[in-house]
Every structure is written in structure tokens, then in C-alpha cells.
């Protein structure tokens, strides 16, 4: 039988696992040092291949739609191409299923808020729709074991569809353009996925943990509530992109443990500030369409190569890529977009940390206490 802790040891563990103690752990110098540490990706080759696949899928989707009768839908096509980001460590056969499912989820992520807008949803209702998409996509990603980058990509697609819709035809065009981009992602991975096969045979990763259905629902409920609050505060503050606050909350709360959640919050805020400055400098030059496309493709590739070393490095390139995609989907976007991205991200990340601590379980806090004790 496993040895049971004596009452005194159990009491000390529980005192160290209080919410107050957890909050102190999360703002300690050790936590800050951990957030800036560089790690090593499981396989740089696979990360690089994933970067090539995603960049190629996005480029082909943009080019195909740009030269179609609906060039104004290139932003949504590029969103569909992001399905190629998923399943990089799955077998070739399973990867295809994952990319297909993600392509459908991205199209649904665009369709749902577009339908709500067309149906006359008020602004506060649109905030609720975004939050519900966040919760539903969290469950979907976990239930089907779709892996990284997780539900945040689906919420990003929904956020791009937040702008008002003028007709049913526009709703259909948005969804079909996103789906077309997803089809391009599937075909791109189908043709190029053999590049990963040799590396996959030598790679040994721990099996993915699938939480019980009840835990998935609880996590989705927390994310839905946090995303709704973040987006609502951004909306009440008069910011034009409340979905970005929801994205910040979802991204942070995807962390499996409290210390990972805090790392993501700090890294996301730091990386977003730097990335927003880069895109502000670019947009100030009023770049042409193909310059924007080239930048999106380059940033997409760089993101996949460097994000395995530190999440903040990835955010430096993800932020301009995401903002430039938003720029393609909504060319009339204001020049204040980079500043709003920073404010929304800080708001969402901060709320994500608060929610993670307040609604954490005893096991979550004990794990944080033991993790921090081992690091001393």
C-alpha cells in the first residue's frame, strides 16, 4: 500500500496550497525567471515542417481566393488555412482526421457569430456568442484530442467574424471562404506530411492526457465565463475588438497547471507588446496587399520554428501575423489596432490568471506548491 502522509505533513501541504499562497508563488521571482527561460522543442524538424505547411496553406488559400470572384474574402480564407497548425505530432493518418475536424471547427467559428450578427444580435449578445464559442471549442479540442494550438485559434476565427454582416450572402461567403482555406490546409498536409514520417518514428512523446468529461465541462465553463467577462469589459471600455480580450483569456487558461498559466500570461503580454510595435511600424508604411501577404506567410513560418523555445518568442511573431490577417478581413480597421491588441491582451491575460487561481482545485494548488518547492 502507498505510504500515507501523517496529519502534520498533510496540514503543511494544504497551508502551502491555499489560494493566497498560490498567488504568492505566481508572483515570485522564481516564476518570473521560469517564464523567460528557454526550452528545447521536442523536435525542431517537426516544428519547422509544421511552419512550412501552415505558411504554404495560408499562402495558397489567400492566392486562390484573391483571384476568385470574391477577393474581399481573403482574410477568412487565410483563417481556414490555419487548420494546418494542428496535429503536428500525430501519425500521418490521424493528422488528416485532425486537420479535417479543425477545418470544420474554424468554419463553424466564423459561421456562428456571422449568423448572429445577420440575425440582428445586439453588441452585448455578440460578446456572449464569442464566449460560447470559446467554451464550445474548448470542449471540442479536448474531446477529440486535437492538441495545440488549441481552442484559441477557433476563438480567433470567431473574433474575425465579429464585424457586422450585411446579408445572408455575406454570411455564406465568409463560411465558404473559411472552409475553402481549410480544404487547402487538408490538401497541403496530405501532400507534404510524408516529410514528418521519419522523425515521427524516432520521436517518443508521453501519451496525451484526456480529462474526464466532467472536468472538461468545468474547464469549458470557467473559460466561457472568463472570456465573456474579458470581452464585456473591453466592449464597455469602447474598444473595437473585444474578441481579442477573450482570446487572451482563452490562451492563458489553456495551461494545464497554474504555473504554466502564469507563464503564458507573462509571455503573452510581453510578446504581444513587442509584436504590436512591429505591426504598427508596418501598417504606418501603408503596405500593399502582396506585402501584407508576404509578411503573414513569413511570420507564420517563424512562429512555428521559435515558439517551442519560449511562448513569448512565438507571440512576437503571432501578434503581427494575427493583426495582418485581421487587416485583410477588415481593411478599414483603425490605425489604433496595435494599441488595442496590447490592452485587450493584458486585460484577458490578467483575468485569466485571476480566474485560474480563484476557481482552482486543491490538486491544482498542491501541484503548484510542490513544483515551486522542488525548484528551490
C-alpha positions in Angstrom: 0.0 0.0 0.0 1.3 3.5 -0.7 2.5 5.4 2.3 0.0 7.9 3.7 1.2 11.3 4.8 0.9 12.0 8.5 -1.6 14.7 9.7 1.1 17.3 10.2 2.5 16.8 6.7 -0.9 16.9 5.2 -1.7 20.2 7.1 1.5 21.8 5.8 0.7 20.8 2.3 -2.8 22.3 2.5 -1.5 25.5 4.0 1.0 25.8 1.2 -1.8 25.1 -1.3 -4.1 28.0 -0.2 -5.2 30.5 -2.8 -3.1 33.2 -1.0 0.0 31.0 -1.0 -0.6 30.1 -4.7 -0.9 33.8 -5.6 2.4 34.5 -3.8 4.0 31.6 -5.7 2.8 33.1 -9.0 4.4 36.5 -8.4 7.6 35.2 -7.0 11.0 35.8 -8.7 11.3 32.1 -9.5 8.0 32.3 -11.5 9.3 35.3 -13.5 12.6 33.5 -14.1 10.8 30.4 -15.3 8.7 32.5 -17.7 11.8 33.8 -19.5 13.7 30.6 -19.6 14.4 29.0 -23.0 13.4 25.4 -23.5 14.0 22.9 -26.3 11.2 21.8 -28.7 10.6 18.1 -28.8 11.7 18.1 -32.5 12.9 21.2 -34.3 12.5 19.4 -37.6 8.8 18.7 -37.0 8.2 22.3 -35.8 9.9 23.6 -39.0 7.8 21.3 -41.2 4.7 22.4 -39.4 5.7 26.0 -40.1 6.2 25.3 -43.8 2.9 23.5 -44.0 0.9 26.3 -42.3 2.7 29.1 -44.2 2.1 27.3 -47.5 -1.6 26.5 -46.7 -2.2 30.2 -45.8 -0.5 31.4 -48.9 -2.3 29.1 -51.3 -5.6 29.9 -49.7 -5.1 33.6 -50.0 -3.9 33.4 -53.6 -6.8 31.1 -54.6 -9.5 33.4 -53.1 -7.8 36.6 -54.2 -8.1 35.6 -57.8 -11.7 34.3 -57.4 -14.8 36.4 -57.8 -14.7 37.1 -54.0 -11.3 38.6 -53.4 -12.7 40.5 -50.3 -12.8 37.2 -48.5 -9.1 36.5 -48.5 -8.9 37.2 -44.7 -11.4 34.4 -44.0 -9.6 32.0 -46.4 -6.3 32.6 -44.5 -8.1 31.7 -41.3 -9.2 28.4 -42.7 -5.6 27.7 -43.7 -4.7 27.7 -40.0 -6.1 24.2 -39.7 -2.7 23.0 -40.8 -1.3 24.1 -37.4 -3.0 21.1 -35.7 -1.8 17.6 -35.2 1.9 18.1 -35.9 2.9 15.2 -33.6 0.1 12.8 -34.7 0.6 9.9 -37.0 0.1 10.8 -40.7 -3.3 9.0 -40.7 -4.6 10.7 -37.6 -3.2 14.0 -38.7 -5.5 14.1 -41.6 -8.6 13.5 -39.4 -7.4 16.2 -37.0 -6.9 18.8 -39.8 -10.3 18.0 -41.3 -12.1 18.4 -37.9 -10.2 21.7 -37.3 -11.1 23.0 -40.7 -14.8 22.4 -39.9 -14.4 24.0 -36.5 -12.8 27.1 -38.0 -15.7 27.4 -40.5 -18.2 27.0 -37.7 -16.3 29.6 -35.6 -16.8 32.1 -38.4 -20.4 31.0 -39.2 -21.9 31.2 -35.7 -21.1 34.9 -35.0 -21.8 35.8 -38.6 -25.3 34.3 -38.3 -25.8 36.0 -35.0 -24.8 39.4 -36.5 -27.0 38.9 -39.5 -29.9 37.9 -37.2 -29.7 41.3 -35.5 -27.8 40.4 -32.3 -27.0 43.4 -30.2 -23.4 44.1 -29.3 -23.7 42.5 -25.8 -25.2 39.4 -27.4 -22.2 39.2 -29.8 -20.0 39.2 -26.7 -22.0 36.3 -25.3 -21.7 34.4 -28.7 -17.9 34.8 -28.6 -17.8 33.4 -25.1 -20.0 30.5 -26.0 -17.7 29.7 -29.0 -14.8 29.8 -26.6 -16.4 27.3 -24.3 -17.7 25.0 -27.0 -14.3 25.0 -28.9 -12.5 24.2 -25.6 -14.7 21.1 -25.2 -14.3 20.1 -28.9 -10.5 20.4 -28.8 -10.3 18.3 -25.6 -12.9 15.8 -26.6 -11.3 15.0 -29.9 -7.7 15.4 -28.6 -6.9 17.9 -31.3 -3.9 19.3 -29.3 -2.1 22.6 -29.8 -2.6 25.4 -30.6 -6.0 24.6 -29.1 -9.3 26.4 -28.9 -7.6 29.9 -29.1 -7.4 29.5 -32.9 -11.2 28.9 -33.2 -11.9 31.9 -31.0 -9.5 33.9 -33.2 -11.6 32.9 -36.2 -14.8 33.9 -34.4 -13.3 37.2 -33.5 -12.5 38.0 -37.1 -16.2 37.4 -37.9 -17.3 39.8 -35.2 -17.8 42.7 -37.6 -21.4 43.4 -38.7 -22.8 41.3 -41.6 -25.0 43.0 -44.3 -26.7 40.0 -45.9 -27.1 36.3 -45.9 -24.9 36.1 -49.0 -22.1 37.6 -47.0 -22.6 35.1 -44.2 -22.4 32.3 -46.7 -19.3 33.8 -48.4 -17.5 34.1 -45.1 -18.2 30.5 -44.1 -17.3 29.1 -47.6 -14.1 31.1 -47.8 -13.0 29.8 -44.4 -14.0 26.3 -45.4 -12.0 26.7 -48.7 -9.0 27.7 -46.7 -9.5 24.6 -44.6 -9.6 22.4 -47.7 -6.4 23.9 -48.9 -4.9 23.1 -45.4 -6.0 19.5 -45.7 -4.6 19.1 -49.2 -1.3 20.8 -48.2 -0.8 18.4 -45.3 -1.9 15.4 -47.4 0.8 16.1 -50.0 3.6 17.2 -47.6 3.0 15.1 -44.4 5.4 12.4 -45.5 8.2 14.8 -44.6 7.3 14.2 -40.9 7.3 10.4 -41.1 11.0 9.7 -40.5 11.1 12.0 -37.5 7.9 10.6 -36.0 9.3 7.1 -35.9 12.2 8.2 -33.7 10.1 10.6 -31.5 8.8 9.3 -28.2 6.3 11.6 -26.5 4.2 10.9 -23.4 0.6 9.9 -24.2 -1.8 12.8 -24.2 -3.9 13.2 -21.1 -7.6 13.2 -21.7 -9.5 14.7 -18.8 -12.9 13.1 -17.7 -16.0 14.6 -19.3 -17.0 16.4 -16.1 -13.6 18.1 -15.8 -13.8 19.2 -19.5 -17.2 20.8 -18.8 -15.9 22.6 -15.7 -12.9 23.9 -17.6 -15.1 25.0 -20.5 -17.5 26.8 -18.1 -14.6 28.7 -16.5 -13.2 29.7 -19.9 -16.6 30.7 -21.1 -17.2 32.9 -18.0 -13.7 34.5 -18.2 -13.9 35.1 -22.0 -17.3 36.7 -21.5 -16.1 39.0 -18.7 -13.0 40.0 -20.6 -14.9 40.7 -23.8 -17.6 42.6 -22.0 -15.1 44.8 -20.2 -13.4 45.6 -23.5 -16.7 46.4 -25.1 -17.8 48.7 -22.2 -14.4 50.4 -22.5 -15.3 51.3 -26.1 -12.5 49.1 -27.6 -13.2 48.0 -31.2 -12.0 44.4 -30.8 -13.4 42.8 -27.6 -12.7 39.4 -29.1 -9.0 39.9 -28.5 -9.6 40.2 -24.8 -11.5 36.9 -25.0 -8.6 35.3 -27.0 -6.1 36.5 -24.3 -8.2 34.8 -21.6 -8.6 31.6 -23.5 -5.0 31.4 -24.4 -3.9 31.8 -20.8 -6.4 29.4 -19.3 -5.4 26.6 -21.8 -2.4 26.0 -19.5 -2.6 22.6 -17.8 -1.2 23.8 -14.4 -1.2 27.1 -12.5 2.5 27.9 -13.1 2.0 27.2 -16.8 -1.0 29.5 -16.9 1.1 32.3 -15.2 4.0 31.7 -17.6 1.6 32.0 -20.6 0.1 35.2 -19.2 3.5 36.9 -18.7 4.9 35.6 -22.0 1.8 36.6 -24.0 1.8 40.1 -22.6 5.5 40.6 -23.2 5.4 39.1 -26.7 2.3 41.0 -27.7 3.8 44.3 -26.8 6.8 43.7 -29.0 4.8 42.2 -31.8 2.3 45.1 -31.8 5.1 47.6 -32.2 6.3 45.6 -35.2 2.9 45.6 -36.9 2.3 49.3 -36.0 5.6 50.1 -37.8 4.5 48.0 -40.8 1.0 49.5 -41.1 2.4 53.0 -40.8 4.0 52.4 -44.1 0.6 51.6 -45.7 1.9 48.3 -47.2 0.3 46.9 -50.4 -1.7 43.7 -50.5 1.1 41.4 -51.5 3.5 42.9 -49.0 1.0 42.1 -46.3 0.6 38.6 -47.6 4.3 38.0 -47.7 4.6 39.3 -44.1 1.8 36.9 -42.9 3.5 33.9 -44.5 6.9 34.8 -43.1 5.5 35.4 -39.6 3.5 32.2 -39.7 6.6 30.2 -40.5 8.8 31.9 -37.9 6.2 31.4 -35.2 6.2 27.6 -35.6 10.0 27.5 -35.6 10.6 29.6 -32.5 7.5 29.0 -30.3 8.9 25.7 -29.0 11.7 27.6 -27.3 9.6 30.1 -25.4 5.9 31.1 -25.8 6.9 34.8 -25.7 9.1 34.5 -28.7 6.1 33.0 -30.6 3.9 35.8 -29.5 6.3 38.3 -31.1 5.6 36.8 -34.5 2.0 35.6 -33.8 0.8 39.1 -33.0 1.7 40.8 -36.3 0.5 37.7 -38.2 -2.8 37.8 -36.4 -3.3 41.6 -36.8 -2.4 41.5 -40.5 -4.9 38.7 -41.0 -7.5 40.9 -39.3 -6.4 43.7 -41.5 -7.1 41.6 -44.6 -10.5 40.5 -43.3 -11.4 44.2 -42.3 -9.3 46.6 -44.4 -11.0 49.6 -42.9 -9.6 48.7 -39.4 -8.4 51.7 -37.4 -4.7 52.6 -37.0 -5.2 52.1 -33.3 -5.4 48.4 -33.8 -1.9 47.5 -32.4 -2.5 49.6 -29.2 -5.9 47.9 -28.7 -4.3 44.5 -29.2 -1.9 45.2 -26.3 -4.7 46.5 -24.0 -7.0 43.6 -24.8 -4.3 41.0 -24.3 -3.3 42.5 -20.9 -6.9 42.5 -19.8 -7.6 39.0 -21.0 -4.4 37.5 -19.6 -4.9 39.2 -16.2 -8.4 38.0 -15.9 -7.3 34.5 -17.0 -4.8 34.4 -14.1 -7.4 35.6 -11.6 -10.0 33.1 -12.7 -7.4 30.3 -12.7 -6.5 31.0 -9.1 -10.0 31.7 -7.8 -11.5 28.6 -9.4 -8.5 26.3 -8.9 -8.9 23.0 -7.2 -6.9 21.8 -4.2 -4.9 19.5 -6.5 -4.1 22.4 -8.8 -2.7 24.4 -5.9 -0.9 21.4 -4.3 0.8 20.8 -7.7 1.9 24.4 -7.8 3.3 24.3 -4.2 5.2 21.1 -4.9 6.5 22.4 -8.2 7.8 25.6 -6.6 9.3 23.7 -3.6 11.3 21.4 -6.0 12.6 24.5 -7.8 14.2 25.9 -4.7 
